[in-house]
Amino acid sequence: METSKILNADFLDILFEGRNKEYGAYELRKTYGSRVRKSIAVMGSLVLILVAGFLFAGNQKAMIASTFTIDDSTVLTIIDPPIEDPVITPPPPPAPPLDVMERRNLNIVVIPDHLVPPNEEVPLNEELEHAKISLVNRDGPAFDNIEMPPAGNGEAERKGIVEHPKSNNTDSLYLSVQINAEYPGGLAAWSRFLSKTLANNYPQEAIDQEISGKVIVKFIVDVEGNVSNVEAISGPAILHETAVKAIKKSGKWIPAQQNGRKVKAYRNQPIIFSIGE
């Protein structure tokens, strides 16, 4: 290269002076700067597109959230279930007087035989063994051939309370009891539980068709308070599944009682479904 052109010549031209510029290295080095600028421009464009996409998606979510409203037209009203009256078994009627042989047996006074009145003669021992001791004499069948009713239990019998025979078998299942199983905390706690459980679980199909009503759920509560055999036995069929799920989520109950003992028994629980105006 001429000396006068060195000061104005490009570094690559000086470096490749006298070399084969068509080989490729010269071209690569010469276009390196432009290629770097193009790469930066492309990457910058991609970054801007991604940022714009994220911003657009965020705006869309904000718009959806701002237009979403909660429909409060459906209101679930919880009505306290009616208190079931305990089933009271009436006492059995008093047994009629037994028509059996009776013999008068009073204090014995020693007097001569000819002075004893006929109606006050002392009965023979053989007759007393088969007769009921009484204040009068009466003929009839032998007393020891009559099956006597079971003895009463004093005060309870006078009050008209008849107790069932007590059993130590905790697996016995009662259809009716003196005290039914109940939800812990009483009706107030039961109403709060239903409000919490059913508020967001009222079947949408029932809401659309404006179906409400009372569902009776039958289940078993054992002596530990565990709930089992849950089934809906009456009410709108579309509400059965929701009512059954509510009972299954209710946890442990206070067991039923019979003769002062905790027993395993059936429980019928009404659940009222109502759609508010």
LUMDRENVO-649854 format. One record per residue (C-alpha): residue in three letters; x, y, z; residue number from 1. Coordinates in Angstrom, 3 decimals, m for minus. Each point is the difference from the previous one (the first is absolute). Last residue first. Layout:
N
[site 'ALA',[X,Y,Z],NUM];
...
! end
This chain:
277
[site 'GLU',[m86.143,m12.904,47.474],277];
[site 'GLY',[1.707,m2.677,2.081],276];
[site 'ILE',[0.295,m3.637,m1.121],275];
[site 'SER',[m0.765,m2.443,2.834],274];
[site 'PHE',[1.403,m3.424,0.887],273];
[site 'ILE',[m1.060,m1.382,3.405],272];
[site 'ILE',[1.916,m2.984,1.403],271];
[site 'PRO',[m1.925,m2.528,2.119],270];
[site 'GLN',[1.996,m2.527,2.080],269];
[site 'ASN',[m1.246,m3.543,0.634],268];
[site 'ARG',[2.302,m1.825,2.447],267];
[site 'TYR',[0.446,m3.742,0.390],266];
[site 'ALA',[1.546,m1.391,3.176],265];
[site 'LYS',[3.177,m1.324,1.630],264];
[site 'VAL',[m0.332,0.452,3.756],263];
[site 'LYS',[1.368,2.227,2.779],262];
[site 'ARG',[m1.525,m1.089,3.303],261];
[site 'GLY',[m2.451,1.781,2.342],260];
[site 'ASN',[m2.880,m2.355,m0.768],259];
[site 'GLN',[0.469,0.673,m3.732],258];
[site 'GLN',[2.227,2.794,m1.224],257];
[site 'ALA',[0.914,1.223,m3.498],256];
[site 'PRO',[3.600,0.917,m0.785],255];
[site 'ILE',[1.260,3.636,m0.192],254];
[site 'TRP',[1.114,0.430,m3.603],253];
[site 'LYS',[3.430,m0.329,m1.635],252];
[site 'GLY',[0.860,1.747,m3.259],251];
[site 'SER',[m2.578,1.959,m2.047],250];
[site 'LYS',[1.658,m0.694,m3.366],249];
[site 'LYS',[m2.013,m3.184,m0.617],248];
[site 'ILE',[m3.206,1.861,0.917],247];
[site 'ALA',[0.731,2.770,m2.525],246];
[site 'LYS',[0.865,m2.533,m2.717],245];
[site 'VAL',[m3.393,m1.679,0.474],244];
[site 'ALA',[m1.825,3.336,m0.332],243];
[site 'THR',[1.870,0.915,m3.199],242];
[site 'GLU',[m0.711,m3.417,m1.535],241];
[site 'HIS',[m3.712,0.131,0.807],240];
[site 'LEU',[m0.699,3.496,m1.394],239];
[site 'ILE',[m0.931,m1.081,m3.551],238];
[site 'ALA',[m2.208,m2.734,1.467],237];
[site 'PRO',[m2.341,2.544,1.615],236];
[site 'GLY',[m0.973,m1.238,3.491],235];
[site 'SER',[0.059,m3.432,1.619],234];
[site 'ILE',[2.274,m2.871,1.042],233];
[site 'ALA',[3.487,1.495,m0.367],232];
[site 'GLU',[2.685,m2.489,1.014],231];
[site 'VAL',[2.885,m0.133,2.482],230];
[site 'ASN',[0.995,m3.509,1.136],229];
[site 'SER',[2.628,1.361,2.445],228];
[site 'VAL',[0.666,2.797,2.525],227];
[site 'ASN',[2.415,m0.446,2.922],226];
[site 'GLY',[m1.158,1.201,3.427],225];
[site 'GLU',[1.979,m2.607,1.956],224];
[site 'VAL',[m3.166,m1.922,0.983],223];
[site 'ASP',[m1.012,m0.187,m3.677],222];
[site 'VAL',[m1.991,2.549,m2.010],221];
[site 'ILE',[m1.904,m1.494,m2.949],220];
[site 'PHE',[m1.485,1.961,m2.913],219];
[site 'LYS',[m3.253,1.201,m1.542],218];
[site 'VAL',[m0.142,3.311,m1.878],217];
[site 'ILE',[m3.349,1.755,m0.428],216];
[site 'VAL',[0.098,2.674,m2.728],215];
[site 'LYS',[m2.221,3.053,0.328],214];
[site 'GLY',[m0.745,2.277,m2.947],213];
[site 'SER',[1.470,2.110,m2.790],212];
[site 'ILE',[0.034,m0.133,m3.810],211];
[site 'GLU',[0.261,3.289,m1.901],210];
[site 'GLN',[0.796,m1.811,m3.289],209];
[site 'ASP',[3.247,1.952,m0.482],208];
[site 'ILE',[0.785,m0.257,3.710],207];
[site 'ALA',[m0.637,m3.762,m0.009],206];
[site 'GLU',[2.321,m0.381,m2.991],205];
[site 'GLN',[2.636,2.078,1.781],204];
[site 'PRO',[m0.049,m2.396,2.955],203];
[site 'TYR',[0.382,1.939,3.291],202];
[site 'ASN',[3.634,m0.605,0.925],201];
[site 'ASN',[1.337,3.477,0.764],200];
[site 'ALA',[m2.252,0.782,2.970],199];
[site 'LEU',[m0.539,m3.677,0.831],198];
[site 'THR',[2.936,m0.687,2.328],197];
[site 'LYS',[0.343,3.353,1.785],196];
[site 'SER',[m3.730,0.564,0.468],195];
[site 'LEU',[m0.494,m3.659,0.933],194];
[site 'PHE',[2.711,0.178,2.682],193];
[site 'ARG',[m1.410,3.233,1.427],192];
[site 'SER',[m3.476,m1.543,0.190],191];
[site 'TRP',[1.386,m3.088,1.793],190];
[site 'ALA',[1.874,2.181,2.503],189];
[site 'ALA',[m3.207,1.883,0.840],188];
[site 'LEU',[m2.079,m3.194,0.101],187];
[site 'GLY',[2.153,m1.694,2.632],186];
[site 'GLY',[3.708,0.444,0.696],185];
[site 'PRO',[1.036,m3.490,m1.042],184];
[site 'TYR',[m2.545,m1.404,m2.512],183];
[site 'GLU',[m2.581,m2.281,1.595],182];
[site 'ALA',[m0.702,m3.694,0.521],181];
[site 'ASN',[m3.536,m0.659,1.215],180];
[site 'ILE',[m0.944,m0.408,3.672],179];
[site 'GLN',[m2.559,m2.705,0.979],178];
[site 'VAL',[0.824,m2.168,m2.968],177];
[site 'SER',[m1.585,m1.263,m3.203],176];
[site 'LEU',[1.403,m2.288,m2.720],175];
[site 'TYR',[2.763,m1.285,2.262],174];
[site 'LEU',[3.037,m1.931,m1.279],173];
[site 'SER',[1.679,m2.396,2.448],172];
[site 'ASP',[3.782,0.022,m0.512],171];
[site 'THR',[0.644,1.379,3.525],170];
[site 'ASN',[m1.224,m3.271,1.580],169];
[site 'ASN',[m0.246,0.689,3.747],168];
[site 'SER',[m3.784,m0.283,m0.005],167];
[site 'LYS',[m2.631,1.551,2.225],166];
[site 'PRO',[m3.566,m1.251,m0.291],165];
[site 'HIS',[m2.250,2.810,m1.199],164];
[site 'GLU',[m1.340,2.329,2.656],163];
[site 'VAL',[m3.672,0.823,0.467],162];
[site 'ILE',[m0.689,3.371,1.529],161];
[site 'GLY',[m3.590,0.585,1.225],160];
[site 'LYS',[1.009,1.955,3.090],159];
[site 'ARG',[m1.129,m2.808,2.328],158];
[site 'GLU',[2.066,m2.462,m2.036],157];
[site 'ALA',[3.151,2.113,0.328],156];
[site 'GLU',[m0.497,0.294,3.778],155];
[site 'GLY',[m0.224,m3.752,0.581],154];
[site 'ASN',[1.625,m2.118,m2.670],153];
[site 'GLY',[m2.899,m2.331,m0.751],152];
[site 'ALA',[0.042,m3.757,0.564],151];
[site 'PRO',[m0.491,m2.157,m3.049],150];
[site 'PRO',[m3.529,m1.345,m0.534],149];
[site 'MET',[m0.891,m3.253,1.831],148];
[site 'GLU',[m0.457,m3.286,m1.810],147];
[site 'ILE',[m2.805,m1.843,1.860],146];
[site 'ASN',[0.507,m3.696,0.929],145];
[site 'ASP',[1.322,0.891,3.518],144];
[site 'PHE',[m3.317,1.695,0.828],143];
[site 'ALA',[m2.103,m3.169,m0.317],142];
[site 'PRO',[m3.169,0.649,m1.953],141];
[site 'GLY',[m2.967,1.648,1.762],140];
[site 'ASP',[m1.902,0.231,3.275],139];
[site 'ARG',[m0.004,3.161,2.128],138];
[site 'ASN',[0.624,0.583,3.697],137];
[site 'VAL',[0.607,3.591,1.016],136];
[site 'LEU',[2.802,2.136,1.393],135];
[site 'SER',[2.581,m1.496,m2.352],134];
[site 'ILE',[2.915,m2.435,m0.237],133];
[site 'LYS',[0.002,m1.503,m3.496],132];
[site 'ALA',[m0.601,m3.738,m0.014],131];
[site 'HIS',[1.972,m3.135,m0.952],130];
[site 'GLU',[2.184,m0.434,3.110],129];
[site 'LEU',[m2.793,1.385,2.188],128];
[site 'GLU',[m2.279,m2.893,m0.988],127];
[site 'GLU',[2.447,m2.681,1.150],126];
[site 'ASN',[0.536,1.933,3.258],125];
[site 'LEU',[m3.703,m0.344,0.825],124];
[site 'PRO',[m2.061,3.136,0.310],123];
[site 'VAL',[m0.802,1.394,3.491],122];
[site 'GLU',[m3.761,0.311,0.463],121];
[site 'GLU',[m1.172,3.593,0.009],120];
[site 'ASN',[m3.047,m0.285,m2.255],119];
[site 'PRO',[m1.333,m3.006,1.957],118];
[site 'PRO',[0.149,1.905,3.325],117];
[site 'VAL',[2.447,m1.514,2.561],116];
[site 'LEU',[m1.687,m0.659,3.404],115];
[site 'HIS',[m0.324,m3.781,m0.460],114];
[site 'ASP',[3.712,m0.263,m0.590],113];
[site 'PRO',[0.957,1.522,3.346],112];
[site 'ILE',[2.029,3.196,m0.254],111];
[site 'VAL',[3.624,0.721,m0.933],110];
[site 'VAL',[0.226,3.219,m1.996],109];
[site 'ILE',[1.888,m0.119,m3.310],108];
[site 'ASN',[0.766,3.278,m1.701],107];
[site 'LEU',[m1.399,0.085,m3.496],106];
[site 'ASN',[0.068,m2.377,m2.979],105];
[site 'ARG',[m3.011,0.243,m2.286],104];
[site 'ARG',[0.347,m2.301,m2.937],103];
[site 'GLU',[m0.056,0.915,m3.681],102];
[site 'MET',[m0.434,m2.222,m3.055],101];
[site 'VAL',[0.609,1.803,m3.202],100];
[site 'ASP',[m1.792,2.568,m2.153],99];
[site 'LEU',[2.945,2.305,m0.566],98];
[site 'PRO',[m0.785,3.691,0.197],97];
[site 'PRO',[0.308,1.696,m3.381],96];
[site 'ALA',[3.507,1.179,m0.955],95];
[site 'PRO',[0.398,3.740,m0.120],94];
[site 'PRO',[0.170,1.397,m3.517],93];
[site 'PRO',[3.495,0.202,m1.488],92];
[site 'PRO',[1.799,3.315,0.302],91];
[site 'PRO',[m0.038,2.218,m3.074],90];
[site 'THR',[3.224,0.040,m2.034],89];
[site 'ILE',[1.173,3.557,m0.399],88];
[site 'VAL',[1.536,0.913,m3.350],87];
[site 'PRO',[2.014,3.145,0.412],86];
[site 'ASP',[m1.446,3.058,m1.738],85];
[site 'GLU',[2.047,1.060,m2.995],84];
[site 'ILE',[1.102,3.599,0.035],83];
[site 'PRO',[m0.684,1.540,m3.380],82];
[site 'PRO',[3.078,0.806,m2.058],81];
[site 'ASP',[1.291,3.564,0.305],80];
[site 'ILE',[m0.344,1.718,m3.328],79];
[site 'ILE',[3.134,0.885,m1.951],78];
[site 'THR',[m0.620,2.420,m2.850],77];
[site 'LEU',[2.298,m0.242,m2.959],76];
[site 'VAL',[0.000,3.168,m2.056],75];
[site 'THR',[0.321,0.098,m3.785],74];
[site 'SER',[m0.169,3.501,m1.457],73];
[site 'ASP',[3.464,0.843,1.257],72];
[site 'ASP',[1.635,m0.400,m3.406],71];
[site 'ILE',[3.622,0.868,0.407],70];
[site 'THR',[1.435,2.354,m2.632],69];
[site 'PHE',[2.863,m0.422,m2.433],68];
[site 'THR',[0.569,3.060,m2.247],67];
[site 'SER',[3.012,1.307,1.928],66];
[site 'ALA',[1.581,m3.453,0.225],65];
[site 'ILE',[m0.366,m0.516,m3.768],64];
[site 'MET',[1.518,3.441,m0.720],63];
[site 'ALA',[2.869,m0.640,2.407],62];
[site 'LYS',[0.616,m3.362,m1.622],61];
[site 'GLN',[0.068,1.639,m3.456],60];
[site 'ASN',[2.362,2.724,1.231],59];
[site 'GLY',[2.397,m2.616,1.320],58];
[site 'ALA',[m0.096,m1.853,m3.341],57];
[site 'PHE',[0.797,3.240,m1.861],56];
[site 'LEU',[2.914,0.785,2.289],55];
[site 'PHE',[1.386,m3.486,m0.432],54];
[site 'GLY',[m0.311,0.230,m3.802],53];
[site 'ALA',[1.634,3.453,m0.108],52];
[site 'VAL',[2.927,m1.318,2.015],51];
[site 'LEU',[0.334,m2.973,m2.354],50];
[site 'ILE',[m0.154,2.215,m3.128],49];
[site 'LEU',[2.569,2.432,1.447],48];
[site 'VAL',[2.350,m2.875,0.795],47];
[site 'LEU',[m0.375,m1.385,m3.537],46];
[site 'SER',[0.741,3.416,m1.531],45];
[site 'GLY',[3.096,0.445,2.173],44];
[site 'MET',[1.213,m3.414,m1.044],43];
[site 'VAL',[m0.438,0.897,m3.692],42];
[site 'ALA',[1.762,3.394,0.390],41];
[site 'ILE',[2.875,m1.536,1.943],40];
[site 'SER',[0.438,m2.659,m2.674],39];
[site 'LYS',[m0.070,2.633,m2.784],38];
[site 'ARG',[2.617,2.079,1.794],37];
[site 'VAL',[2.247,m3.029,0.451],36];
[site 'ARG',[m0.356,m0.873,m3.701],35];
[site 'SER',[0.891,3.517,m1.051],34];
[site 'GLY',[3.131,m0.054,2.125],33];
[site 'TYR',[1.164,m3.376,m1.275],32];
[site 'THR',[m0.426,0.869,m3.720],31];
[site 'LYS',[3.716,0.692,m0.646],30];
[site 'ARG',[1.179,m2.809,2.215],29];
[site 'LEU',[m2.168,m2.536,m1.787],28];
[site 'GLU',[0.927,1.328,m3.455],27];
[site 'TYR',[3.731,m0.192,0.685],26];
[site 'ALA',[m0.291,m3.481,1.454],25];
[site 'GLY',[m1.829,m1.215,m3.087],24];
[site 'TYR',[2.705,m1.221,m2.424],23];
[site 'GLU',[m0.719,2.796,m2.490],22];
[site 'LYS',[2.390,2.369,1.757],21];
[site 'ASN',[3.010,m2.124,m0.953],20];
[site 'ARG',[2.981,1.796,1.531],19];
[site 'GLY',[2.299,2.775,m1.278],18];
[site 'GLU',[m1.428,2.553,2.376],17];
[site 'PHE',[m2.383,m1.829,2.332],16];
[site 'LEU',[1.054,1.847,3.151],15];
[site 'ILE',[0.324,3.386,m1.751],14];
[site 'ASP',[m3.444,m0.407,m1.585],13];
[site 'LEU',[m1.369,m1.180,3.309],12];
[site 'PHE',[1.344,3.094,1.792],11];
[site 'ASP',[m1.710,2.277,m2.507],10];
[site 'ALA',[2.163,2.265,m2.176],9];
[site 'ASN',[0.215,3.748,0.459],8];
[site 'LEU',[3.420,0.107,1.651],7];
[site 'ILE',[1.335,m2.850,m2.188],6];
[site 'LYS',[m0.982,1.622,m3.309],5];
[site 'SER',[3.041,2.297,m0.395],4];
[site 'THR',[2.357,m2.862,0.733],3];
[site 'GLU',[m1.290,m2.106,m2.865],2];
[site 'MET',[m1.259,m3.436,0.808],1];
! end
